[in-house]
Amino acid sequence: RDDFAEERMPRMVLTLRQWAGRAVRTRADRAAIVLCDPRAVSTRYGRDAVAALGLAQRSARVADIEAFLEGRV
C-alpha cells in the first residue's frame, strides 16, 4: 500500500483547495497560491498535485503574480 499516494497526496491537495476556497469568496476576490517547493514542478507527484488544484493560471514570475493580484491581468 502506498500511503503517500493514497492518503497524504489527496489530503494535501484537499487542504490547498480548501484554503483557496476560503481566500476567494466572491468573483471580485483575487488570491495567489505560492508553492515554493521545487518538487511542485520537478517530480511527477508534484506536477500531479498542481494539476489537481485546477488553477486557472500558473507562473513562476513574481511580476505576473503582482499584476494578477493588482487586477492588471
SVG drawing of the C-alpha trace seen along z (x, -y; Angstrom):
<svg xmlns="http://www.w3.org/2000/svg" viewBox="-19 -47 32 49">
<polyline fill="none" stroke="black" stroke-width="0.4" points="0.0,0.0 1.3,-3.4 0.3,-5.6 1.8,-8.7 -0.2,-8.4 -3.4,-7.1 -3.7,-9.3 -1.2,-12.1 -1.3,-13.5 -5.1,-13.7 -5.2,-15.2 -2.6,-17.9 -4.5,-18.7 -7.8,-18.9 -6.2,-21.2 -4.8,-23.6 -8.2,-23.6 -10.0,-24.4 -7.5,-27.2 -8.1,-28.7 -11.9,-28.4 -11.6,-30.4 -9.4,-33.1 -11.7,-33.6 -15.3,-34.1 -16.7,-36.4 -15.9,-36.9 -14.2,-40.2 -11.7,-38.4 -8.2,-37.5 -5.7,-35.2 -2.4,-33.5 -1.3,-30.1 2.5,-30.3 4.3,-26.9 8.0,-27.5 8.9,-23.8 10.8,-22.9 9.3,-19.4 6.0,-21.0 7.5,-21.1 10.4,-18.7 8.5,-15.5 5.6,-13.6 3.7,-13.7 4.3,-17.5 3.0,-18.1 0.0,-15.8 -0.8,-17.8 -0.6,-21.1 -2.7,-19.8 -5.3,-18.5 -5.6,-22.1 -7.3,-23.1 -5.5,-26.5 -6.7,-28.9 -3.2,-30.4 0.4,-29.4 3.5,-31.5 7.0,-31.4 7.4,-35.2 6.7,-37.5 5.8,-40.3 3.0,-38.1 1.6,-37.4 1.7,-41.0 -0.1,-42.0 -2.8,-39.4 -3.3,-40.5 -3.4,-44.1 -6.0,-43.4 -3.8,-44.3 -4.3,-40.9"/>
</svg>
